[in-house]
Amino acid sequence: MDDAVKRLAAVRSDIATAAADCERPVEDVTLVAVSKTMEADIIRPVLAAGQRVFGENRVQEAKAKWPGLKADFPGVELHLIGPLQSNKVKEAVGLFDVIETVDRESLVAELLKELPKEMARSGRIPTLLVQINTGDEPQKAGVSPKDADAFIESCRARGLALAGLMCIPPADEPPSPHFALLAKIAARHQLKVLSMGMSADYREAIQLGATHVRVGSAIFGARPPGREHG
Ligand SMILES: *Cc1c(COP(=O)(O)O)cnc(C)c1O
């Protein structure tokens, strides 16, 4: 069997165990298979094995790979998990089903402009999550936790519907306090979707309420260096 397909099965089984351990229904946790940097031919067997939810971190790369794959495998749900530049919003709202990285006022303004046009064009628009920079890391995208309440309220006041929050904890710290912080901010705003947990820490994230775990290397194997969160 294909290595990625084998690893997919192992991750699914781990997710089921982690959910059972904290008495959560396994259906409450969606596996987002992070296929960034992977060629379409590597993704195909994973689609054939039934996986339908995928994450990509670059608009251009997703645009090159996914229209063809979507045509062959109906029911794909594509998540944007990397930073979104304002000049790519138009493309992104057409291509992605979920945008996990809403993180600044200028992007909100661009989304408010493009979402009605996309709705008129295709009859659907992406679900939106706000990225929170839980570790307040200067090099990382996302809204600072201290600004999160005001940002979420401002999005809503301007008419942008939000479904939840996403975070990428600092690489050199235990992730659980960051997951707990994200869950706390979400609860304060009645936001249901919590995208948190990657290959190294999705089990902890599930314990702390993750509804979506974003798992790349544990399924597809190691990526070329320098393509982590850019
Ligand atoms: C690359 C990436 C992941 C997946 O990371 P792995 O450690 O390979 O599971 C998850 N989330 C984001 C935002 C990423 O950029």
The ligand as an SDF file (V2000), in Angstrom:
LIG
                    3D

 15 15  0  0  0  0  0  0  0  0999 V2000
    2.5540   23.0570    7.3630 C   0  0  0  0  0  0  0  0  0  0  0  0
    1.4500   23.4050    8.2670 C   0  0  0  0  0  0  0  0  0  0  0  0
    0.7870   22.4180    9.0220 C   0  0  0  0  0  0  0  0  0  0  0  0
    1.1870   20.9590    9.0160 C   0  0  0  0  0  0  0  0  0  0  0  0
    2.3760   20.7860    9.7210 O   0  0  0  0  0  0  0  0  0  0  0  0
    2.9100   19.3060   10.0510 P   0  0  0  0  0  0  0  0  0  0  0  0
    3.8250   19.5320   11.2100 O   0  0  0  0  0  0  0  0  0  0  0  0
    3.6010   18.8260    8.8350 O   0  0  0  0  0  0  0  0  0  0  0  0
    1.7430   18.4840   10.4060 O   0  0  0  0  0  0  0  0  0  0  0  0
   -0.2770   22.8100    9.8070 C   0  0  0  0  0  0  0  0  0  0  0  0
   -0.6760   24.0890    9.8710 N   0  0  0  0  0  0  0  0  0  0  0  0
   -0.0810   25.0720    9.1550 C   0  0  0  0  0  0  0  0  0  0  0  0
   -0.5940   26.4540    9.2570 C   0  0  0  0  0  0  0  0  0  0  0  0
    1.0020   24.7610    8.3370 C   0  0  0  0  0  0  0  0  0  0  0  0
    1.5910   25.7430    7.6450 O   0  0  0  0  0  0  0  0  0  0  0  0
  1  2  1  0
  2  3  1  0
  2 14  2  0
  3  4  1  0
  3 10  2  0
  4  5  1  0
  5  6  1  0
  6  7  2  0
  6  8  1  0
  6  9  1  0
 10 11  1  0
 11 12  2  0
 12 13  1  0
 12 14  1  0
 14 15  1  0
M  END
$$$$
